[in-house]
Amino acid sequence: NDNNNNIIQIYKYSQWGAHAYTALEIFQDNKFFGVGNKNFRFACSEYQKIIEEKYNIKPIGCSTHPHQLYYELISEHGFIGTAIILLAFFYLILNRLSKPMNKINYISLTFILVTFIPLLPAGSFFTTYNATLFAINFGFFLHNSYRKST
């Protein structure tokens, strides 16, 4: 479909496409442990020439973060860090789902699941604002407001 191909081309040659390619290149060089939390901003400058030559992309791929959760995780934490973070979250989520839940738990779960939707653009996961919103919702989700009858 020409329309889908056009959307892909628009994304590829945009600022966000440049961020994505930069994150993937950083990951290629740091597969296991990444460059460290919130270090995309420093590592990206080393990859600008590679992105321009390899992918023929002119927009700057440097930013404070790659604007997508999974690109951020793999470039900054590598495969091992990303696996640990995702497995911990999904273990806690699956464990909590086996217990009774109320409306607040479901609303918080919705926020959490939307956060993990692939390909959605996002702010940095580890910034104060985003981390705070996520932590509050995660806390509400994990909280069991049902009391045992005595």
Sequence and secondary structure as in RCSB ss.txt:
>XXXX:A:sequence
NDNNNNIIQIYKYSQWGAHAYTALEIFQDNKFFGVGNKNFRFACSEYQKIIEEKYNIKPIGCSTHPHQLYYELIS
EHGFIGTAIILLAFFYLILNRLSKPMNKINYISLTFILVTFIPLLPAGSFFTTYNATLFAINFGFFLHNSYRKST
>XXXX:A:secstr
 HHHHHHHHHHHTSHHHHHHHHHHHHHHHSTTT S TT HHHHGGGGHHHHHHHH   S   SSS SBHHHHHHH
HHHHHHHHHHHHHHHHHHHHHHTS   HHHHHHHHHHHHHT TT B   TTSHHHHHHHHHHHHHHH        
